[in-house]
Amino acid sequence: MKITILSACIFLAIRSTTTFAGNPINIPVKVSELFHHSFPEVKNEIWYKIQDSYEAYFKSQDGSSCKIYYSRTGKLLYTFKYYQG
């Protein structure tokens, strides 16, 4: 039971705070919820704070790279998908 609770706490801490150049950033809950609703299969995204927006970067199962940008209120701003040639 203790291991389950500890694992859940660690998972939530990792999902809500990621690092960029060693500095933790807090992703607004609304942004995180919208991202995971749109991309439920993604578990290893990396978050960046860029001015007043947030970028989620991840590699798709097909090998492509994706960048998804959200405003601080959770509005989807841009999506980019990069393919290997």
Secondary structure as GFF3:
##gff-version 3
##sequence-region A 1 85
A	DSSP	alpha_helix	2	16	.	.	.	ID=ss1
A	DSSP	beta_strand	17	20	.	.	.	ID=ss2
A	DSSP	beta_strand	23	26	.	.	.	ID=ss3
A	DSSP	alpha_helix	29	38	.	.	.	ID=ss4
A	DSSP	beta_strand	46	50	.	.	.	ID=ss5
A	DSSP	beta_strand	53	59	.	.	.	ID=ss6
A	DSSP	beta_strand	65	71	.	.	.	ID=ss7
A	DSSP	beta_strand	76	82	.	.	.	ID=ss8
###
